[in-house]
Amino acid sequence: MKGNLTQFRSYPGSVQLLMANQFTINLGFYMLMPYLAQHLSGSLGLAGWLVGLVLGVRNFSQQGMFLFGGALADRFGYKPLIVAGCVLRTVGFAVLGLVDSLPALLAASAATGLAGALFNPAVRAYLAADSGERRVEAFALFNIFYQAGILLGPIVGMVLTGVDFRVTCLVSAAIFAVLSIVQIRALPARRGDDDQQESTAASVLSQWRGIFANRPFLLFSAAMIGAYVLAFQVYLALPLEVRRLAGEGEFGTSAVALLFAVSGLSTILGQTKVTAWCKARMEPGHALSLGLSAMGLAFVPLLAAMVIPVPDGGAGLWLLAALPPSLAALLLAVGQMIAYPFEMDTIVRLSGDRLVATHYGLYNTICGIGITLGNLLTGASLDAARAAGVPALPWICLCTLGLACAAALYGLQRTGRLTGHALGAEPEPATA
């Protein structure tokens, strides 16, 4: 941890602030979101489909608007979009805690999603620009702050929600309000290259055409969908497997808590070491392929556990419910540690250092659509496979997905498509 602190201090003040901001953003978000569904269904008494609608609107507004958020960041600069996102999330989270009508809840949920679409591409483009040649290392350190917020947020939220969910909402809104003020006062203004600042709708459309013609970038984005589908199983398939064996009581809750602790703590403790080891030994594309391979193989422990008879209870049942999923979560985290910094760096290289925020936005949209479809298929396959008597099938499919994406990334590296030189059509020059 001392080495991480030394590395953190070696970056410019803007990079340090962006990393601290991301921790705070995730702290405020994850102290509220894990408990929102229970508030909507329990305290407000909404039907299940309405709860799904409110949560779905948030996800759709974020994933669907990433491209626009990135384009706005390239057009107006990174700082205004970061500030706007924080202000919008302040309002959205406050409203979620103060209203009970469905239209207001939907509007607040959409606002919180749009906020993420505004600041996420801008933060990553800003970080990439100001970290310079140390981009890979910066994103590794950024991921530590990111995961620390995810790890601490639900713990703080659990304490606050024990008092009242509205308290959680208002505290989270206050965090984003303070964060907004800090951005306004302390974050330097930052834009992309001057030739990216376009003034007409026609030129923006021509930029987008250039991005959509960037075949290596699109192939890379498609190949990386698997990484996000697999990573999300820490929140979907793995907790469901734990609950299936350990039940819904404290027995199962402790096993799920172990799952999340393993995932977050391993990243906090190991990210920079893993990145330094990989950067010293392999090309970025090979590191990406290795990371996806590790994520695919993460589900092997669950396959192996299926040959073990399920104990009737006691410590044996808890161990069977907790250890294979926790080992899977650890391997998923290791795969992400390997891949994430090189993934973020590759997007910049494939963009040719032009319209970086827009590339991040489109990348997030593509992966977000993939996550949605992947989760629908995973959830359906878990139920269908058990009903058909082939419970191993979902784990086999997830393993196959990871290894197939790893092979695709290896192929892109071998053919030179991840070097940043094999770009598609460049955006047209600005028009008057």
C-alpha positions in Angstrom: 0.0 0.0 0.0 2.9 2.3 0.7 4.1 1.8 -2.9 0.7 2.7 -4.2 0.7 5.9 -2.1 4.1 6.9 -3.5 3.0 6.2 -7.0 -0.2 8.2 -6.4 1.8 11.2 -5.3 4.0 11.1 -8.3 1.2 12.0 -10.7 0.0 15.6 -11.4 -2.6 17.1 -9.1 -5.4 16.7 -11.7 -4.7 12.9 -12.0 -4.7 12.5 -8.2 -8.0 14.4 -8.0 -9.6 12.3 -10.7 -8.6 9.1 -8.8 -9.9 10.4 -5.5 -13.1 11.6 -7.3 -13.7 8.1 -8.6 -13.5 6.6 -5.2 -16.0 9.1 -3.9 -18.3 8.6 -6.9 -18.4 4.9 -6.3 -18.8 5.3 -2.6 -21.8 7.5 -3.0 -23.3 5.3 -5.7 -22.8 1.9 -4.1 -24.0 3.0 -0.7 -27.4 3.5 -2.3 -28.0 1.4 -5.3 -27.8 -2.1 -3.7 -30.7 -1.1 -1.4 -32.9 0.8 -3.9 -34.8 -2.3 -5.0 -35.8 -3.2 -1.5 -36.9 0.4 -0.8 -39.0 0.5 -3.9 -40.7 -2.9 -3.2 -40.8 -2.7 0.6 -41.2 0.9 1.8 -43.0 2.1 -1.3 -44.8 -1.1 -2.1 -44.2 -1.0 -5.8 -44.9 -4.2 -7.9 -42.0 -6.2 -9.1 -42.3 -5.1 -12.7 -42.4 -1.4 -11.6 -39.2 -1.9 -9.6 -37.6 -3.5 -12.7 -38.8 -0.5 -14.7 -37.3 2.1 -12.4 -33.9 0.3 -12.3 -34.0 -0.4 -16.0 -34.6 3.2 -16.8 -31.4 4.1 -14.9 -29.4 1.5 -16.8 -30.8 2.4 -20.2 -30.3 6.2 -19.7 -26.7 5.6 -18.8 -25.7 3.0 -21.4 -27.7 4.7 -24.2 -26.2 8.1 -23.6 -22.5 7.2 -23.2 -21.8 8.1 -26.8 -23.4 11.5 -26.4 -21.7 12.2 -23.1 -18.3 11.4 -24.7 -19.0 13.6 -27.7 -20.1 16.5 -25.5 -16.8 16.1 -23.5 -14.8 16.3 -26.6 -16.8 19.3 -27.8 -16.9 21.4 -24.6 -14.1 20.0 -22.5 -13.8 17.4 -19.8 -14.4 19.4 -16.7 -17.9 20.8 -17.6 -19.2 17.2 -18.2 -17.7 15.9 -14.9 -19.2 18.7 -13.0 -22.6 18.4 -14.7 -22.7 14.6 -14.0 -22.0 15.2 -10.3 -24.6 17.9 -10.0 -27.2 15.8 -11.8 -26.5 12.8 -9.6 -26.8 15.0 -6.5 -30.3 16.0 -7.7 -31.3 12.4 -8.7 -30.3 10.8 -5.5 -31.9 13.4 -3.3 -35.2 13.0 -5.3 -35.1 9.2 -4.9 -35.1 9.7 -1.2 -37.8 12.3 -1.0 -40.5 11.2 -3.5 -42.9 8.3 -3.8 -44.7 8.9 -7.1 -43.8 6.7 -10.0 -43.2 9.6 -12.6 -40.8 11.3 -10.1 -39.0 8.1 -9.4 -38.5 7.4 -13.1 -37.2 10.9 -13.7 -34.8 10.6 -10.8 -33.6 7.2 -11.9 -33.0 8.5 -15.5 -31.1 11.5 -14.1 -28.7 9.3 -12.1 -28.1 7.2 -15.2 -27.5 10.2 -17.4 -25.1 11.6 -14.9 -22.9 8.5 -15.3 -23.0 8.9 -19.1 -21.8 12.5 -18.7 -18.8 12.0 -16.4 -17.5 8.5 -17.1 -16.1 9.1 -20.6 -14.8 12.5 -19.6 -13.0 11.2 -16.5 -11.2 8.5 -18.5 -10.3 10.8 -21.3 -9.0 13.4 -18.8 -7.0 10.7 -17.0 -5.5 9.4 -20.2 -4.5 12.9 -21.3 -2.8 14.0 -18.1 -1.1 10.8 -17.2 0.9 10.9 -20.5 3.3 8.0 -21.1 2.3 6.5 -17.7 -1.2 5.8 -18.9 -1.2 2.1 -18.2 0.1 2.5 -14.6 -2.4 5.4 -14.0 -5.3 3.3 -15.0 -4.1 0.5 -12.8 -4.0 2.8 -9.8 -7.4 4.3 -10.9 -8.9 0.8 -10.7 -7.7 0.5 -7.0 -9.7 3.6 -6.1 -12.6 2.4 -8.2 -12.8 -0.9 -6.4 -12.3 0.6 -3.0 -15.4 2.7 -3.5 -17.4 -0.4 -4.6 -16.1 -2.3 -1.5 -16.8 0.4 1.1 -20.0 1.8 -0.4 -22.4 -1.0 0.5 -21.0 -1.2 4.0 -21.7 2.4 4.7 -25.1 2.1 3.0 -26.0 -0.9 5.1 -25.4 1.2 8.3 -27.3 4.2 7.0 -30.2 2.2 5.5 -30.5 0.6 9.0 -31.6 4.0 10.1 -33.7 5.0 7.1 -33.2 4.6 3.4 -34.0 8.3 2.9 -31.0 9.1 5.1 -28.9 7.0 2.7 -30.2 8.9 -0.3 -29.6 12.3 1.3 -26.1 11.4 2.5 -25.2 10.1 -1.0 -26.6 13.3 -2.5 -24.5 15.3 -0.1 -21.4 13.5 -1.1 -22.1 14.3 -4.8 -22.8 17.9 -3.9 -19.5 18.3 -2.1 -17.8 16.5 -5.0 -19.4 19.0 -7.5 -18.0 21.9 -5.5 -14.5 20.3 -5.3 -14.5 19.8 -9.1 -15.5 23.5 -9.7 -12.9 24.8 -7.4 -9.9 22.4 -7.8 -10.1 20.6 -11.2 -8.3 22.4 -13.9 -10.1 22.9 -17.2 -9.0 20.3 -19.8 -9.9 19.7 -23.4 -8.9 17.4 -26.1 -6.8 18.5 -29.1 -7.8 21.9 -30.4 -8.7 20.4 -33.8 -11.4 18.3 -32.1 -13.5 21.3 -31.1 -16.1 21.4 -33.8 -18.9 23.8 -34.3 -21.5 22.3 -36.5 -23.8 19.3 -36.4 -22.5 18.1 -39.8 -18.9 18.0 -38.5 -20.0 16.0 -35.4 -21.7 13.5 -37.7 -18.6 13.2 -39.8 -16.6 12.5 -36.7 -19.0 9.8 -35.7 -18.8 8.3 -39.2 -15.0 8.2 -38.8 -15.3 6.4 -35.5 -17.8 3.9 -36.8 -15.4 3.3 -39.7 -12.6 2.5 -37.3 -12.8 -1.2 -37.8 -10.0 -2.2 -35.3 -11.7 -0.2 -32.6 -15.1 -1.9 -33.3 -13.5 -5.3 -33.4 -11.7 -4.7 -30.1 -15.0 -3.4 -28.5 -16.9 -6.5 -29.6 -14.1 -8.8 -28.3 -14.1 -7.1 -24.9 -17.9 -7.6 -24.4 -17.1 -11.0 -22.9 -14.9 -9.5 -20.2 -17.8 -7.3 -19.0 -20.4 -10.2 -19.1 -18.0 -12.4 -17.1 -17.1 -9.7 -14.6 -20.8 -9.0 -13.9 -21.3 -12.6 -12.8 -19.9 -11.6 -9.4 -23.3 -9.8 -9.0 -25.5 -12.3 -10.8 -24.5 -16.0 -11.2 -22.1 -16.4 -8.3 -24.4 -14.9 -5.6 -27.3 -17.0 -7.0 -25.1 -20.1 -6.7 -24.2 -19.2 -3.1 -27.9 -18.7 -2.2 -28.9 -21.9 -3.9 -26.6 -23.9 -1.6 -26.5 -21.7 1.6 -30.0 -20.3 1.6 -31.3 -16.7 2.2 -30.4 -16.4 5.9 -27.2 -15.2 7.7 -25.5 -18.4 6.5 -25.9 -17.3 2.9 -25.4 -13.6 3.6 -22.0 -14.2 5.1 -21.0 -16.4 2.1 -22.1 -13.6 -0.4 -20.2 -11.0 1.7 -17.0 -13.2 1.4 -17.5 -13.2 -2.4 -17.5 -9.4 -2.6 -14.7 -9.0 -0.1 -12.4 -11.4 -2.1 -13.2 -9.6 -5.4 -12.6 -6.0 -4.0 -9.6 -6.7 -1.7 -7.7 -8.7 -4.2 -7.8 -5.8 -6.6 -6.8 -3.2 -4.0 -3.9 -5.3 -2.8 -2.6 -6.6 -6.1 -3.5 -4.4 -9.0 -0.3 -2.4 -9.4 1.9 -5.4 -8.9 0.0 -7.4 -11.5 0.2 -4.5 -14.0 3.9 -4.0 -13.5 4.6 -7.7 -14.0 2.5 -7.8 -17.2 3.9 -4.6 -18.7 7.5 -5.9 -18.2 6.8 -9.2 -19.9 4.2 -8.9 -22.7 2.6 -6.8 -25.3 -0.7 -5.2 -24.5 -2.7 -7.5 -26.7 -1.2 -10.6 -25.1 -2.0 -9.2 -21.6 -5.6 -8.7 -22.7 -5.7 -12.2 -24.0 -4.2 -13.6 -20.8 -6.7 -11.6 -18.7 -9.7 -12.9 -20.6 -8.4 -16.5 -20.4 -8.2 -16.1 -16.6 -11.7 -14.8 -16.5 -13.0 -17.7 -18.6 -11.2 -20.3 -16.4 -12.7 -18.6 -13.3 -15.7 -20.9 -13.6 -13.8 -24.1 -13.5 -13.9 -24.3 -9.7 -17.7 -24.3 -9.9 -17.6 -27.2 -12.4 -15.2 -29.1 -10.2 -17.5 -28.5 -7.1 -20.4 -30.3 -8.9 -18.7 -33.7 -8.4 -18.8 -33.1 -4.6 -21.9 -34.4 -2.8 -23.8 -31.6 -1.1 -23.6 -31.9 2.7 -26.8 -31.7 4.7 -25.6 -28.7 6.7 -22.9 -27.4 9.0 -19.5 -26.2 8.1 -19.2 -28.5 5.1 -22.2 -27.0 3.4 -21.0 -23.4 4.1 -17.6 -24.3 2.7 -19.1 -25.8 -0.5 -21.3 -22.7 -0.9 -18.6 -20.2 -0.2 -15.2 -21.4 -1.5 -15.8 -22.4 -5.2 -17.7 -19.1 -5.9 -15.1 -17.1 -3.9 -12.3 -18.8 -5.9 -14.2 -17.9 -9.1 -14.5 -14.3 -7.9 -10.7 -14.2 -7.2 -9.9 -15.5 -10.7 -12.3 -13.0 -12.2 -10.6 -10.2 -10.3 -7.1 -11.4 -11.4 -8.3 -11.4 -15.0 -9.6 -7.9 -14.6 -6.4 -6.7 -13.0 -4.4 -8.1 -15.9 -6.7 -6.7 -18.6 -8.2 -3.4 -17.4 -5.2 -1.0 -17.6 -4.2 -2.3 -21.1 -7.9 -2.2 -22.1 -8.2 1.6 -21.3 -4.8 2.3 -22.9 -5.8 0.4 -26.1 -8.9 2.5 -26.6 -6.7 5.6 -26.6 -4.2 4.1 -29.1 -7.0 2.9 -31.4 -8.5 6.4 -31.3 -5.3 7.9 -32.6 -5.5 10.3 -29.6 -8.5 12.0 -31.3 -12.0 12.3 -29.8 -10.9 10.1 -27.0 -13.9 10.7 -24.8 -16.2 9.9 -27.7 -14.4 6.6 -28.3 -14.8 5.8 -24.6 -18.4 6.6 -24.8 -19.1 4.4 -27.8 -17.0 1.6 -26.2 -19.1 1.8 -23.0 -22.3 1.7 -25.0 -21.3 -1.4 -26.9 -20.2 -3.2 -23.8 -23.3 -2.1 -21.9 -25.6 -3.6 -24.6 -23.5 -6.8 -24.4 -23.8 -6.9 -20.6 -27.6 -6.6 -20.8 -27.9 -9.3 -23.4 -25.4 -11.5 -21.6 -27.2 -11.2 -18.2 -30.5 -12.0 -19.8 -29.0 -15.2 -21.3 -27.1 -16.1 -18.2 -30.1 -15.7 -15.9 -32.3 -17.7 -18.3 -29.7 -20.5 -18.7 -29.2 -20.9 -15.0 -32.9 -21.8 -14.5 -33.3 -23.7 -17.7 -30.1 -25.8 -17.2 -31.2 -26.9 -13.7 -34.7 -27.7 -14.9 -33.2 -29.8 -17.7 -30.8 -31.6 -15.3 -27.6 -30.1 -16.8 -26.6 -27.6 -14.1 -23.0 -27.5 -15.4 -24.0 -26.0 -18.8 -24.0 -22.3 -17.8 -20.5 -22.6 -16.3 -19.3 -24.3 -19.4 -20.8 -21.6 -21.6 -19.2 -18.8 -19.5 -15.8 -20.6 -19.7 -16.2 -20.9 -23.5 -17.1 -17.2 -23.8 -14.0 -16.1 -21.9 -11.6 -18.3 -23.9 -13.3 -17.4 -27.2 -12.8 -13.6 -26.5 -9.2 -14.3 -25.4 -8.6 -16.0 -28.8 -10.2 -13.1 -30.6 -7.9 -10.6 -28.8 -4.9 -12.7 -29.5 -5.8 -12.7 -33.2 -6.3 -8.9 -33.2 -2.8 -8.6 -31.7 -1.2 -11.0 -34.1 -2.6 -9.1 -37.1 -1.5 -5.7 -35.8 -5.0 -4.4 -35.2 -4.3 -3.4 -31.6 -1.1 -1.3 -32.3 -2.9 1.9 -33.0 -1.6 2.1 -36.6 -4.3 0.1 -38.3 -7.0 2.7 -37.8 -10.1 3.2 -39.9 -11.1 6.3 -41.7 -10.1 9.5 -39.9 -12.7 12.1 -39.1 -13.1 14.7 -41.7 -11.6 18.1 -41.1 -13.6 20.7 -39.3 -16.0 22.7 -41.5 -16.6 26.5 -41.1 
